[in-house]
Amino acid sequence: MPKFAATPDGSINLMDKDSILAAMGLSPKKTNRKVLELAHLARAKWIRVAKTSLHTSLREYQNAIQVVQRGQDGSASVDLVGGFPHRIEWGGSAYDMRKYAFNLRGGKGTIKDGPNGRYRVIPFRVSFGGSGMSIPLAGAAYAKKFDAEFAERQRREAFRILKRLENPKKGGRVSVQALGEDGRMKTVVKGASIPHSGGVLLRPHHKSDLFAGIQHFKTAGSKDNQFKMFRTISEGVGAGKSWMYPETKGRKLLDQVQEYIADIAKDFLGDLMES
C-alpha cells in the first residue's frame, strides 16, 4: 500500500511505489504520473488548509511550501523550508527574538552600533478593516488584553489619522517600496507616518503608543498594499523580557493533508487498476 508520511523536515513522501509495482505489476509510467498528480493535489490542499488556519503567519508559511519535486525513481515530494514555518508546523520552545533578529539576513533593517550595543529597526505588519488579515491589535500574546470592539475602534482612529496625513492635496504621500538590484525590497519614497499621539500604551513604561510610526506602503508595479509599524530592537535593552517569543504548539497542518491524500489515494489506485 502507499506510504503517506509527514516528516519533521516538512516533506511528504507520497508513495512507496516499488512495493506497489511488485505486488500489482502496474506500469511504472502510469504509476509515476499518478504519483506526480497526487503530489500536486497534496500541495494545493496544504495551501488551502494554511489559508483557513493561519492569519499573521500565513504569508511566510505559504511561501515556504515549495513546488513539487520529482525524484529520479519516480517519487514526488513537497517541502516546507525555513525555521519559522517549521516552528508553526511542529512547534518549538520559547526563545529570545533578538537573537533571531540579529542573525536575520535580508531586508529587515540594517544592524547599527549604538550606546546600548547593536540595534536594528524591525518592521511589523498591521491590519486595518477590509485588509483580509485578522492581525490582533497588539500581537497574539496580548489578544485578551483588548476586546474586539475596543481594538476595532482604535484601528479606525489610526486609519483616519494616517489617511489624513497621506492626503496629497495637503502635501502628504504614501510610502513606496520597490525591488532593488540585490533582490531586496527597498523604500524608494518615504511617505507619512502616524506620530506618537498619546494613545494606548501596551505597557506603562513604553514610550510609543500602539500605532505610533505606522506607514502605508505600496509596491511599485503592483497593487500590493501593506501597513507597517517600526520598532527598535537592541542587544542591551529588554534582555529576557521584552522580546521573548513564547513556547509554540505546532499547528500540525500536515495531519489534515495526510488524511486527505490517504482518502483520495484509494480512487487513484482504482484508476490505475482499471487503466
Beta strands, then each sheet from edge to edge (+ up, - down):
strand 1: 5-6
strand 2: 12-13
strand 3: 69-70
strand 4: 76-77
strand 5: 91-92
strand 6: 95-96
strand 7: 112-114
strand 8: 117-126
strand 9: 175-179
strand 10: 185-189
strand 11: 215-219
strand 12: 225-234
strand 13: 244-245
strand 14: 248-249
sheet 1: 1+ 2-
sheet 2: 3+ 4-
sheet 3: 5+ 14-
sheet 4: 6+ 13-
sheet 5: 7+ 8- 12+ 11- 9- 10+
end
